[in-house]
Amino acid sequence: MKHLLRIIIVLGLSALAACTSTTPVATPTTPAQSSSNITIGLVISTLNNPFFVTLRDGAQRAADAAGVTLTIVDAQDDSAKMIAGIEDLITKKVNALIINPTDSDAVVPAIQKANEAG
């Protein structure tokens, strides 16, 4: 249940991050404190598209504000790189994954591995 709650929170943060303004915003002088060490993996299909660059930047701002570590993987529109990135994040034992697949069918085995890893 905790795992599902974390995924829902991360997806919500990602959705909010995608809708954020690109106008600079004053940041607090002290970072948000976190009671636990949470790491989220964000696997993006490509950073050659301005939309996904904005998504990455917004997700990073949201993660910083929440006191969460965000690890970003750019798959460069290559399913093999995406799968390798997901498997690397599984090995690093991230708490949650956010995946924007290059090929939704190709990443199914990697997502199954992530689910099995917990």
Secondary structure, DSSP 8 states (H G I E B T S, - for coil): -HHHHHHHHHHHHHHHHHT--SS-----SS----SS--EEEEEES-SSSHHHHHHHHHHHHHHHHHT-EEEEEE-TT-HHHHHHHHHHHHHTT-SEEEE--SSTTTTHHHHHHHHHH-
